[in-house]
């Protein structure tokens, strides 16, 4: 098999179109990050999000078999890098919505897909979806059996409905633009209080607005300042029994599949932030003399720092693209590569941005420069979408312990 990282004409067109849209539309929306409260900041991005939807970018994130225009995760990675390098907050609102739809795309029946995905396929409005997994107190041990807490949100069958009770936290855009709930919420909940974890957890869709969704607070996050991550409760929220996604008790596997599909994209988020920091540092090094005679790019230490940063960016992008391709082709190595892309890209972003700030010096500490914002956004990457320490390294550890694990499988040399 030939190894070729050349973009197709369609992928190159997607890249250039997304780059232009980000420069012309997304860049101005960063002003929302200066507003006073998390909800004010989020609401100020709604016109920009509507423009993304109207331009068809949400449709470009939904697979073609489901009615969208997306040809695979590699295409999504190309789009995500261009958008996230300019405005991580609004990009995360869109891609958080895609994550919210993944349980439907991966486990929903044709009837459920046709009914629930409709608003997200239109080029109008500002539809939101959320994957309600994380809970107050943490959900890294979602599979924990009693007496461990695991998933604490419950769903009980009453007649033809499910009644959901519990609390969730850190779910992108979950309470919507008006605190009444996103258009669709895919809720991870315990449907059997006594069954073992692999049979106790299910994912159930809730169509918004829904009575019983109680907004508690908008988290004032360190980064992604104009993206909404609320803490909220389900209090006797009713949803039809037909909204069970996949098999009852199959929620852990479905949730793992959804997060595996997004792990490689977190690696690309890291690439996007490093790329933005590198571009600014390179310009600084080419133009600033810092009291000397020549621009500082001529200094060996500066050149070496730039070389190390650019090498890391290219390595992280290549690994993330490789992981996306493995997921697109359903390679047996896909899960391993996706987790590795997430770990490497996310942790590299924090390190590289910090190293580049040392090149720029004290001026990088000024909010007039982009580095503080980029670093604030980067700090989330190792700890969200399944934290690297609590979830992702554990997944790799579990793979390594399998008797049939082959360390050459990920590179196709097994």
Order of alpha helices (4+ residues) and beta strands (2+ residues): alpha-alpha-alpha-alpha-alpha-alpha-alpha-beta-beta-beta-beta-alpha-beta-beta-beta-beta-alpha-alpha-alpha-alpha-alpha
